[in-house]
Amino acid sequence: MSRPIVLFENMRAVPYVPFYLAAERGDWARAGAEVRIETSPATAQTAAALLDGRADVSWGGPMRVMLHHDSDRDCPLVCFGQVVSGEPFVLVGRHANPEFRFADLAHSRDWPGPRIGVAVDVPTPWMTFQDDLRREGIDPAAINRAPDLPMAANVARLEAGKVDVVQVFEPYVDRLVAGGRGHVWHRFARRGDMSYTSFYTTRRFAAERRETCRALVRGIAAAQQALFAETADEIAAQVAGWFPDFDRAALARMIEGYRSSGVWARSPELPAETFVRLKASLLSGGLIGYDVPYDRAVDDAITAEALAG
Protein backbone atom coordinates (compact mmCIF):
# COMPACT_ATOMS: atom_id res chain seq x y z
CA MET A 1 0.00 0.00 0.00
CA SER A 2 1.39 3.36 -1.05
CA ARG A 3 0.51 5.30 2.11
CA PRO A 4 -1.78 5.19 5.12
CA ILE A 5 -5.22 6.51 4.35
CA VAL A 6 -6.51 9.39 6.44
CA LEU A 7 -9.68 8.25 8.17
CA PHE A 8 -11.60 11.12 9.75
CA GLU A 9 -13.57 10.44 12.89
CA ASN A 10 -16.55 12.76 12.91
CA MET A 11 -15.95 13.53 16.60
CA ARG A 12 -14.81 11.58 19.65
CA ALA A 13 -17.91 9.83 20.95
CA VAL A 14 -19.00 6.63 22.70
CA PRO A 15 -21.36 5.60 19.87
CA TYR A 16 -18.23 5.14 17.75
CA VAL A 17 -16.73 2.45 20.00
CA PRO A 18 -16.76 -0.17 17.18
CA PHE A 19 -14.34 1.96 15.15
CA TYR A 20 -11.98 2.40 18.09
CA LEU A 21 -12.20 -1.32 18.78
CA ALA A 22 -11.18 -2.08 15.19
CA ALA A 23 -8.20 0.24 15.55
CA GLU A 24 -7.07 -1.20 18.89
CA ARG A 25 -7.44 -4.82 17.80
CA GLY A 26 -5.52 -4.20 14.58
CA ASP A 27 -8.48 -5.41 12.51
CA TRP A 28 -7.91 -2.96 9.66
CA ALA A 29 -4.20 -3.73 9.43
CA ARG A 30 -4.92 -7.46 9.28
CA ALA A 31 -7.54 -6.84 6.60
CA GLY A 32 -5.00 -4.92 4.50
CA ALA A 33 -5.72 -1.27 5.25
CA GLU A 34 -3.13 1.02 6.80
CA VAL A 35 -5.13 3.71 8.58
CA ARG A 36 -4.31 6.99 10.27
CA ILE A 37 -7.27 8.25 12.29
CA GLU A 38 -7.66 12.01 12.60
CA THR A 39 -10.46 13.98 14.22
CA SER A 40 -12.52 16.25 12.00
CA PRO A 41 -12.18 19.94 12.90
CA ALA A 42 -16.00 20.12 13.07
CA THR A 43 -18.85 17.73 12.30
CA ALA A 44 -20.10 20.02 9.53
CA GLN A 45 -16.64 19.96 7.87
CA THR A 46 -16.18 16.19 7.72
CA ALA A 47 -17.75 15.72 4.30
CA ALA A 48 -16.05 18.85 2.97
CA ALA A 49 -12.69 17.37 3.98
CA LEU A 50 -13.31 14.42 1.67
CA LEU A 51 -14.23 16.69 -1.19
CA ASP A 52 -11.15 18.87 -0.84
CA GLY A 53 -8.71 16.02 -0.18
CA ARG A 54 -7.89 16.55 3.50
CA ALA A 55 -9.22 13.07 4.25
CA ASP A 56 -9.70 9.88 2.24
CA VAL A 57 -12.55 8.25 4.16
CA SER A 58 -14.58 9.32 7.15
CA TRP A 59 -17.15 7.87 9.45
CA GLY A 60 -20.30 9.69 10.38
CA GLY A 61 -23.96 9.96 9.61
CA PRO A 62 -25.37 9.27 6.15
CA MET A 63 -27.38 12.38 7.00
CA ARG A 64 -24.36 14.46 5.97
CA VAL A 65 -24.10 12.65 2.64
CA MET A 66 -27.80 13.27 2.00
CA LEU A 67 -27.36 16.95 2.85
CA HIS A 68 -24.63 17.25 0.22
CA HIS A 69 -26.72 15.39 -2.35
CA ASP A 70 -29.62 17.70 -1.55
CA SER A 71 -27.53 20.74 -2.43
CA ASP A 72 -25.67 19.12 -5.35
CA ARG A 73 -27.40 16.44 -7.42
CA ASP A 74 -24.00 15.46 -8.84
CA CYS A 75 -22.44 15.05 -5.39
CA PRO A 76 -19.71 12.36 -5.49
CA LEU A 77 -20.06 11.23 -1.85
CA VAL A 78 -21.13 7.65 -1.13
CA CYS A 79 -21.70 5.67 2.07
CA PHE A 80 -20.65 2.10 2.72
CA GLY A 81 -20.32 -0.21 5.71
CA GLN A 82 -22.97 0.47 8.35
CA VAL A 83 -21.70 0.48 11.95
CA VAL A 84 -24.14 2.40 14.15
CA SER A 85 -27.54 1.10 13.08
CA GLY A 86 -29.76 2.29 15.93
CA GLU A 87 -29.99 5.79 17.34
CA PRO A 88 -27.68 6.41 20.33
CA PHE A 89 -29.75 9.26 21.79
CA VAL A 90 -31.86 8.80 24.89
CA LEU A 91 -34.56 10.79 26.70
CA VAL A 92 -33.55 11.25 30.34
CA GLY A 93 -35.98 12.82 32.79
CA ARG A 94 -35.64 14.27 36.27
CA HIS A 95 -38.27 11.85 37.58
CA ALA A 96 -38.92 8.22 36.73
CA ASN A 97 -41.38 7.43 33.94
CA PRO A 98 -41.26 3.66 33.36
CA GLU A 99 -44.44 3.65 31.24
CA PHE A 100 -43.26 6.41 28.93
CA ARG A 101 -45.25 7.21 25.79
CA PHE A 102 -44.56 10.00 23.32
CA ALA A 103 -47.97 11.39 24.24
CA ASP A 104 -46.45 12.24 27.64
CA LEU A 105 -44.49 15.01 25.92
CA ALA A 106 -47.43 16.84 24.34
CA HIS A 107 -49.08 19.79 26.00
CA SER A 108 -52.83 19.99 26.51
CA ARG A 109 -55.29 22.78 27.17
CA ASP A 110 -54.68 22.51 30.91
CA TRP A 111 -51.01 21.51 30.99
CA PRO A 112 -47.95 22.90 29.18
CA GLY A 113 -46.20 19.51 29.13
CA PRO A 114 -42.70 18.74 30.39
CA ARG A 115 -39.97 21.21 29.46
CA ILE A 116 -37.75 19.41 26.94
CA GLY A 117 -34.12 20.11 26.12
CA VAL A 118 -33.63 18.85 22.57
CA ALA A 119 -30.19 17.77 21.30
CA VAL A 120 -29.13 20.36 18.74
CA ASP A 121 -25.38 19.72 18.62
CA VAL A 122 -26.00 17.93 15.31
CA PRO A 123 -29.17 17.86 13.16
CA THR A 124 -30.14 14.18 13.16
CA PRO A 125 -31.45 13.74 16.75
CA TRP A 126 -34.19 16.33 16.33
CA MET A 127 -34.99 15.15 12.80
CA THR A 128 -35.64 11.61 14.00
CA PHE A 129 -37.37 12.79 17.21
CA GLN A 130 -39.84 15.00 15.35
CA ASP A 131 -40.51 12.19 12.89
CA ASP A 132 -41.31 9.80 15.75
CA LEU A 133 -43.75 12.36 17.13
CA ARG A 134 -45.45 12.74 13.75
CA ARG A 135 -45.76 8.97 13.39
CA GLU A 136 -47.52 8.92 16.78
CA GLY A 137 -49.94 11.58 15.58
CA ILE A 138 -48.30 14.34 17.64
CA ASP A 139 -47.50 17.73 16.16
CA PRO A 140 -43.84 18.50 17.03
CA ALA A 141 -44.98 22.03 17.81
CA ALA A 142 -47.12 20.57 20.61
CA ILE A 143 -44.14 19.86 22.85
CA ASN A 144 -42.81 22.34 25.38
CA ARG A 145 -39.38 22.76 23.81
CA ALA A 146 -36.93 24.75 25.88
CA PRO A 147 -34.67 27.30 24.13
CA ASP A 148 -32.00 25.39 22.24
CA LEU A 149 -28.67 24.80 23.97
CA PRO A 150 -25.93 22.17 23.54
CA MET A 151 -26.30 18.86 25.36
CA ALA A 152 -23.89 19.76 28.17
CA ALA A 153 -25.89 22.89 28.95
CA ASN A 154 -29.15 20.94 28.82
CA VAL A 155 -27.76 18.48 31.37
CA ALA A 156 -26.96 21.40 33.67
CA ARG A 157 -30.50 22.72 33.17
CA LEU A 158 -31.95 19.32 34.05
CA GLU A 159 -29.87 19.13 37.22
CA ALA A 160 -30.99 22.66 38.15
CA GLY A 161 -34.65 21.83 37.56
CA LYS A 162 -34.96 24.22 34.64
CA VAL A 163 -36.04 21.46 32.23
CA ASP A 164 -37.79 18.17 32.92
CA VAL A 165 -36.33 15.90 30.25
CA VAL A 166 -33.32 16.06 27.94
CA GLN A 167 -32.32 14.31 24.72
CA VAL A 168 -28.69 13.23 25.13
CA PHE A 169 -26.22 10.50 24.27
CA GLU A 170 -23.38 8.97 26.28
CA PRO A 171 -21.60 9.89 28.49
CA TYR A 172 -24.40 12.22 29.64
CA VAL A 173 -26.92 9.41 30.09
CA ASP A 174 -24.69 7.43 32.43
CA ARG A 175 -23.57 10.47 34.38
CA LEU A 176 -27.16 11.49 35.08
CA VAL A 177 -28.45 8.02 35.88
CA ALA A 178 -25.46 6.78 37.89
CA GLY A 179 -25.41 10.06 39.79
CA GLY A 180 -29.05 9.67 40.76
CA ARG A 181 -29.99 12.86 38.92
CA GLY A 182 -31.87 11.35 36.01
CA HIS A 183 -33.97 8.42 34.81
CA VAL A 184 -34.10 6.85 31.36
CA TRP A 185 -37.48 7.51 29.79
CA HIS A 186 -36.88 6.29 26.27
CA ARG A 187 -34.07 4.90 24.13
CA PHE A 188 -34.57 5.98 20.53
CA ALA A 189 -32.76 2.82 19.41
CA ARG A 190 -36.08 1.04 20.06
CA ARG A 191 -37.12 2.47 16.70
CA GLY A 192 -34.88 -0.11 15.01
CA ASP A 193 -32.23 0.04 12.32
CA MET A 194 -31.97 3.36 10.50
CA SER A 195 -28.40 3.65 9.20
CA TYR A 196 -27.13 6.12 11.76
CA THR A 197 -23.39 5.88 11.05
CA SER A 198 -21.31 4.44 8.22
CA PHE A 199 -18.09 5.05 6.36
CA TYR A 200 -18.27 7.47 3.49
CA THR A 201 -15.93 8.66 0.78
CA THR A 202 -15.93 9.93 -2.79
CA ARG A 203 -16.88 7.75 -5.74
CA ARG A 204 -13.42 8.35 -7.15
CA PHE A 205 -11.69 7.01 -4.03
CA ALA A 206 -14.11 4.08 -3.89
CA ALA A 207 -13.18 3.20 -7.47
CA GLU A 208 -9.43 3.84 -7.34
CA ARG A 209 -8.87 2.37 -3.86
CA ARG A 210 -11.54 -0.32 -3.97
CA GLU A 211 -9.51 -2.90 -2.09
CA THR A 212 -8.77 -0.39 0.66
CA CYS A 213 -12.49 0.23 1.09
CA ARG A 214 -13.13 -3.51 1.17
CA ALA A 215 -10.41 -3.87 3.80
CA LEU A 216 -12.10 -1.23 5.95
CA VAL A 217 -15.30 -3.25 5.77
CA ARG A 218 -13.57 -6.54 6.58
CA GLY A 219 -11.86 -4.89 9.54
CA ILE A 220 -15.03 -3.39 10.96
CA ALA A 221 -16.83 -6.71 10.46
CA ALA A 222 -14.18 -8.39 12.62
CA ALA A 223 -14.61 -5.70 15.27
CA GLN A 224 -18.38 -6.15 15.16
CA GLN A 225 -17.96 -9.85 15.88
CA ALA A 226 -15.74 -9.08 18.85
CA LEU A 227 -18.15 -6.40 20.07
CA PHE A 228 -20.87 -9.00 20.55
CA ALA A 229 -18.61 -11.85 21.68
CA GLU A 230 -16.67 -10.15 24.48
CA THR A 231 -17.87 -8.69 27.77
CA ALA A 232 -18.47 -4.98 28.14
CA ASP A 233 -15.59 -4.83 30.61
CA GLU A 234 -13.24 -6.41 28.07
CA ILE A 235 -14.29 -4.00 25.36
CA ALA A 236 -13.98 -1.03 27.70
CA ALA A 237 -10.44 -2.08 28.58
CA GLN A 238 -9.47 -2.13 24.90
CA VAL A 239 -10.93 1.27 23.97
CA ALA A 240 -10.25 3.09 27.25
CA GLY A 241 -7.32 5.00 25.76
CA TRP A 242 -9.72 6.85 23.47
CA PHE A 243 -11.61 8.10 26.53
CA PRO A 244 -8.92 9.00 29.08
CA ASP A 245 -11.32 11.06 31.21
CA PHE A 246 -13.86 8.27 31.65
CA ASP A 247 -14.05 5.92 34.60
CA ARG A 248 -13.55 2.38 33.27
CA ALA A 249 -16.62 0.97 35.02
CA ALA A 250 -18.75 3.81 33.66
CA LEU A 251 -17.45 3.20 30.13
CA ALA A 252 -18.37 -0.48 30.45
CA ARG A 253 -21.91 0.49 31.51
CA MET A 254 -22.25 2.78 28.50
CA ILE A 255 -21.04 0.04 26.18
CA GLU A 256 -23.46 -2.50 27.62
CA GLY A 257 -26.35 -0.04 27.42
CA TYR A 258 -25.70 0.67 23.77
CA ARG A 259 -25.06 -2.94 22.85
CA SER A 260 -28.14 -4.31 24.60
CA SER A 261 -30.44 -1.64 23.16
CA GLY A 262 -29.47 -2.31 19.54
CA VAL A 263 -27.38 0.75 18.79
CA TRP A 264 -24.62 -1.20 17.04
CA ALA A 265 -24.97 -3.24 13.87
CA ARG A 266 -23.91 -6.88 13.90
CA SER A 267 -22.94 -6.74 10.22
CA PRO A 268 -21.69 -3.95 7.93
CA GLU A 269 -24.44 -4.27 5.33
CA LEU A 270 -26.34 -1.01 4.77
CA PRO A 271 -29.77 -2.06 3.47
CA ALA A 272 -31.94 0.25 1.39
CA GLU A 273 -34.85 0.13 3.82
CA THR A 274 -32.75 1.46 6.70
CA PHE A 275 -31.37 4.28 4.55
CA VAL A 276 -34.93 5.14 3.53
CA ARG A 277 -36.05 5.23 7.17
CA LEU A 278 -33.41 7.83 7.98
CA LYS A 279 -34.15 9.77 4.80
CA ALA A 280 -37.85 9.91 5.68
CA SER A 281 -36.99 11.67 8.94
CA LEU A 282 -34.84 14.25 7.18
CA LEU A 283 -37.57 14.88 4.62
CA SER A 284 -40.38 15.18 7.17
CA GLY A 285 -38.28 17.57 9.25
CA GLY A 286 -37.42 19.74 6.26
CA LEU A 287 -33.66 19.25 6.55
CA ILE A 288 -33.58 18.04 2.93
CA GLY A 289 -36.05 18.51 0.12
CA TYR A 290 -34.63 15.96 -2.32
CA ASP A 291 -35.55 12.27 -2.20
CA VAL A 292 -31.94 11.13 -2.48
CA PRO A 293 -31.78 7.79 -4.37
CA TYR A 294 -30.18 4.96 -2.41
CA ASP A 295 -27.96 3.92 -5.30
CA ARG A 296 -26.64 7.47 -5.66
CA ALA A 297 -25.67 7.83 -2.00
CA VAL A 298 -24.74 4.26 -1.04
CA ASP A 299 -22.23 1.82 -2.55
CA ASP A 300 -23.19 -1.33 -0.68
CA ALA A 301 -21.44 -3.40 -3.33
CA ILE A 302 -18.22 -2.62 -1.45
CA THR A 303 -19.57 -4.51 1.55
CA ALA A 304 -20.86 -7.40 -0.54
CA GLU A 305 -17.47 -7.74 -2.25
CA ALA A 306 -15.60 -7.53 1.06
CA LEU A 307 -17.70 -10.17 2.78
CA ALA A 308 -17.72 -12.46 -0.26
CA GLY A 309 -13.92 -12.47 -0.31
N, C-alpha and C positions, 0 to 999 in steps of 0.2 A: 504494500500500500504506500502511495506516494507521500502522504502526510496524515497526521491525525485530523479528523473532521472536527469542526467546532460545533458542539451541540449546546444550544442555548436552553437553559432552564428558564421557564417563564418567570418564576420567583421561587424563593425557598419556602416550601410549604409541606406540611405533613401529608396532604393527599397525594404527593408525588413520591412517597416512600418506595413504590416499585422501581422507579428509575434509579434511586440512590442504591437500592439493593442490587440492581444489575451492575452498577459501577463497583460496588464493594466486593461483590462475588467474582468479579472478572468475567461476567457472562458475555459482554460485548467483545472483549478481547478474544475469548475462546471461539466466539462465533465468526471472528474475522474482521471486526471493526475496531480501529484505534480511535478513541474518542477523547476529546478534551472538553469538559463541561465548563461553560461560563454562564454567569447569571445575566439575564437581559437587564439593560439599564432601566426599563420600565415595561410593564405588561403590554402597554399600547404600542411599544416599539419592537416587540419580538418579531412580528411578521415583516415589518419594514427592514429589519436586519437581514432577513433572508433575501429580500428583494435587492438590497444594495450590496450584498456580499460579505457583510460582517459575520454572518453565521451560515453554516451549511444546512443544518437541520435544527429544529427546535421541538420542544414539547409544550403543549398548551391546549386551550380549548378550540375545537373546530368552529366555535363561534367567531373567532378572529378571522379564520379563513373565509367564512360566509360573509363577514363584514367587508372584506376586501373584494370578494366576488360581487357583492351588492353595489360597490362603487365602481368596479371595473369588470365588465363582462368578459374580458380577455385575461383576467387575473391568472397568473401561472401557478398559484399556490395549490398544493394538494395535501390531503391528510392521508396517513396510513398508520396502522398498528394501534388499535385502541388499548388504553391502559386504565384510565379512570372511567368506568362505565356508569356508575351511579353518582348522584350528586352528593358532595361532601358537606353541604351546608345543613345546619340544624337549627330548629327553633328552640331557644332556651328561655324559660320564663322564671320570674321571681318566685312564683308559687307552683306547687305541683298541679299537673293537669293530666292524669293518666288516661282519661277518656277523650283526649283532644280530638276535635273536628275542626275543619277550616271555618265552619260556621261560627265557631267561638271567637273568631277575629273580626267579624262584621259588626258594625254598629247598628243600633235599632233606634226607634223613635225616643225611647226612654233611657238609652244607654250609649255612651260614645264608643264603647268597645275598648279593649286593651290598647295601650300606647305601644306601638311597634317600631323598633329600630331595624330598618331594612339594611342589608349588606349592599353597599354601593361602591365598594373598593374596585370591583370589576362589574361589567354589565350582566353577566349570565344569571347570578342568583335572583335578581329581581325579575328578569325575563321569565324564568321558569316558575317562580313563586306566583306572579300575576296570572300565568297560564293555568296553574293548578286552581287558583281561585275561580277563574272563568269556567273551568271544566266542572267545578262544583256549583255553578250557577251564582257565583258571588262577584259583584262588580268590584274590581280592585280599588276603585275610589271609595268603597264602603268600609275600608279599614282605617283605623285611626293611626295613620303613619306619622311618626315623629319627624321633625326636620332632619334631613340626611346628614349623617356623619360617618366617618370610617368605623370599622368594626371595633377597634380598640376604644374609641370614644363611646360607642354604644354600650360596650361592656361596663364602662365607668358609669354611664347613665343608669344601667340596670341596677348596679350595686348601690347607687345613690337613690334608687326609687323613682327616678325621673321617667323611666319607661318600664313597661311590664313584661315585654318579651323582645328578644333580639334574634336576628338571623345571623349566625356566625359559623365559622368552621374551626377546626383544631389549630392551635391549642386552646382557644378561648372556651370551647365547650367543656373540656376537662377541667380547666382552671375554675370555672364557675361551679360545676357540679361537685368536684372533689373538695372545693372550698366551702361547700354548703351554702353557696350564694345563688344557685340556680338549679333548675330542674328541666330535663329534656322533655319537651312537648311533642316534637315531631322531627323525624329524620327524613329529609327529602329523598334520600336514597330509596325509600319505600316505593317511590314512583316507578322504579325499575331502570333498565338500561336506557341511557340516552346519549351515549358518545360524548362524555364530558371532557375527556383529555386524550389526545393522541400525539404521535409525531406529526410534523408537517414540514414540507420543503417545497422547492420549486419543481416544476415538471422537468426542467432541464437537468437539475441535479438527480432527480429520480431516474432519468434515462441514462445519463452519463455515468453515474455511480450506483447503478442498480444493485450490484452485489453488496455494496456498503449498506444500502437501505434494507436489503434482505437480512444482512447480518445484525442490524439493529433490531429487527423483528425477532430473529432467532434468540438473541440475547435477552430481550424483554420477556419472551415466552419462557425461557429458563427461569428467570426471576419470578415470573408469575407462578410457576410450579412450586418454587421454594416458598413463596409467600403464603401458600395454602397448605404446605406440608410441615412447616416449622412452627414453633410456638411464638407467640407475640414477644415474649422475653428474648428469644433467640434473634428474632428479626430486629428488635430494638437495639440489641447489642451490636449488630452489624452496621446499622445506619446512624448510630448515636453521634458519630463524628460530624454529621451534617447538621446536627441540632445541639451544639455545645452548651446552650443555656437551658436545656430541658432536663428535668429529673428523669432518670432511666425508667423508673416504675411508671411515671406519668406517660412517657412515650409509649411504653408497652400497652397501657390502657387505651391510648388513642388508636394505636394500630389495631387492637382487638375490636374496638368499637367500629372502626371503618370496615374491617374485614367481615365482621359478623353481620353488618347491615347491608352488604352488597355494594360498597363503593368501588371495589376493585374488580376488574375483569379477570376471569380465569384463563382467557385466551385472547390473543391480539387481533382477532377478526373484528372488523368494523362494519356491521351489517347495515344495509340501506334503511331498514325500519327504525333503527336507533338514531341514525343521522336525521331522519325525517322528524322524529319526535322532538329533537332539539330544535330543528329548524322551525317547527310549528310554534314553539315558544317565542322564538325571535320575531317571527312574523306577527303573531298575535299581540306582542308587546310593542311593535312598531320599530324595533331596532334595525330590521332590514325590510325592504319592500320587494325584494326579488326572490322568487322561488328557486333558489340555487339548486341546479341538478346534481344529484349524487355523483354521477360519473364525471362531472366537471371538477368537483371539489374533493373527491376521494379516489385514491388509487389502491383499492384493496387487493389488486392482483399482486402487489408486492408481498403482502402477507401470505396469500395462497402459494406463491412461488417459494417463499422462505420455508413455510411449513411442509411443503411437498418435498423439499430437498433434504 
